[in-house]
Amino acid sequence: MADPVPFNEPARFARAKFRAWHRGTREADFMIGGFFDKYSNTWDERELKWFETLLDEDDVDIMAWALGVQPAPPLYEGPMMDAMRRPDYVHVHR
């Protein structure tokens, strides 16, 4: 991930957060929403665009790529997917 850069587009971040936390299953919400919550405060334009593009993919594909069950398409490979493959951002509340 890039060093924190002053990047302020609150409407885009709010939309991405909503989409990350309203995926359709709790598992996807925790994985994708948790990733957004942990990392988005340091994102620059390029990283936000990567995440917005990822949100257009099917949940089962995103989760398979993040869990390493399937290889991610080249478009998504890189530091952001590497971070997504470390599930330290998934917090399940009981």
Legacy VTK file of the C-alpha trace (Angstrom):
# vtk DataFile Version 3.0
C-alpha trace
ASCII
DATASET POLYDATA
POINTS 94 float
0.000 0.000 0.000
1.150 3.495 -0.645
2.152 5.923 2.049
-0.778 8.038 3.228
-1.478 10.736 0.687
-3.878 13.626 1.204
-6.768 12.304 -0.846
-10.244 13.452 -0.047
-13.222 12.250 -2.007
-15.730 11.555 0.758
-18.603 10.607 -1.554
-16.529 7.956 -3.340
-15.234 6.551 -0.073
-18.747 6.491 1.408
-20.111 4.703 -1.660
-17.238 2.186 -1.616
-17.747 1.547 2.103
-21.460 0.944 1.617
-20.812 -1.444 -1.273
-18.088 -3.231 0.712
-20.381 -3.843 3.688
-23.534 -4.745 1.719
-22.414 -7.625 -0.446
-25.197 -10.148 0.113
-23.631 -12.559 2.602
-22.206 -11.954 6.040
-18.990 -13.729 5.073
-18.414 -11.406 2.135
-19.415 -8.385 4.227
-16.841 -9.245 6.898
-14.087 -9.953 4.387
-14.590 -7.104 1.923
-15.951 -4.580 4.419
-13.259 -5.437 6.949
-10.589 -4.927 4.304
-12.046 -1.511 3.473
-12.196 -0.482 7.136
-8.611 -1.487 7.856
-6.872 -0.087 4.792
-8.942 2.630 3.108
-7.654 5.473 5.290
-4.281 5.249 3.506
-5.531 4.824 -0.062
-4.705 7.154 -2.887
-6.690 7.600 -6.114
-5.168 4.532 -7.763
-5.923 2.261 -4.808
-9.489 3.511 -4.458
-10.035 2.889 -8.176
-8.645 -0.647 -7.774
-11.098 -1.315 -4.950
-14.046 0.206 -6.828
-13.263 -2.068 -9.780
-12.950 -5.070 -7.467
-16.403 -4.330 -6.035
-17.875 -4.971 -9.490
-16.733 -8.604 -9.296
-18.772 -11.469 -7.839
-18.312 -12.097 -4.129
-17.392 -15.747 -4.628
-14.577 -14.734 -6.969
-13.247 -12.016 -4.652
-13.282 -14.401 -1.709
-11.609 -17.186 -3.718
-8.836 -14.802 -4.791
-8.372 -13.482 -1.256
-8.278 -16.985 0.218
-5.895 -18.220 -2.481
-8.328 -20.855 -3.766
-8.166 -19.378 -7.261
-5.553 -17.122 -8.823
-6.656 -13.521 -9.151
-6.756 -11.994 -12.632
-3.610 -9.992 -13.448
-5.624 -6.765 -13.086
-5.952 -7.416 -9.347
-2.513 -8.855 -8.557
-0.183 -6.616 -6.574
0.150 -5.061 -3.125
-3.597 -4.572 -2.610
-4.396 -8.237 -3.305
-1.409 -9.252 -1.179
-2.942 -7.295 1.711
-6.327 -8.863 1.033
-4.747 -12.314 1.291
-3.694 -11.568 4.888
-6.975 -12.054 6.762
-5.889 -9.886 9.699
-8.715 -7.487 8.863
-11.597 -9.958 9.347
-13.201 -9.503 12.752
-16.236 -11.640 13.499
-18.320 -10.409 16.403
-20.269 -12.918 18.453
LINES 1 95
94 0 1 2 3 4 5 6 7 8 9 10 11 12 13 14 15 16 17 18 19 20 21 22 23 24 25 26 27 28 29 30 31 32 33 34 35 36 37 38 39 40 41 42 43 44 45 46 47 48 49 50 51 52 53 54 55 56 57 58 59 60 61 62 63 64 65 66 67 68 69 70 71 72 73 74 75 76 77 78 79 80 81 82 83 84 85 86 87 88 89 90 91 92 93
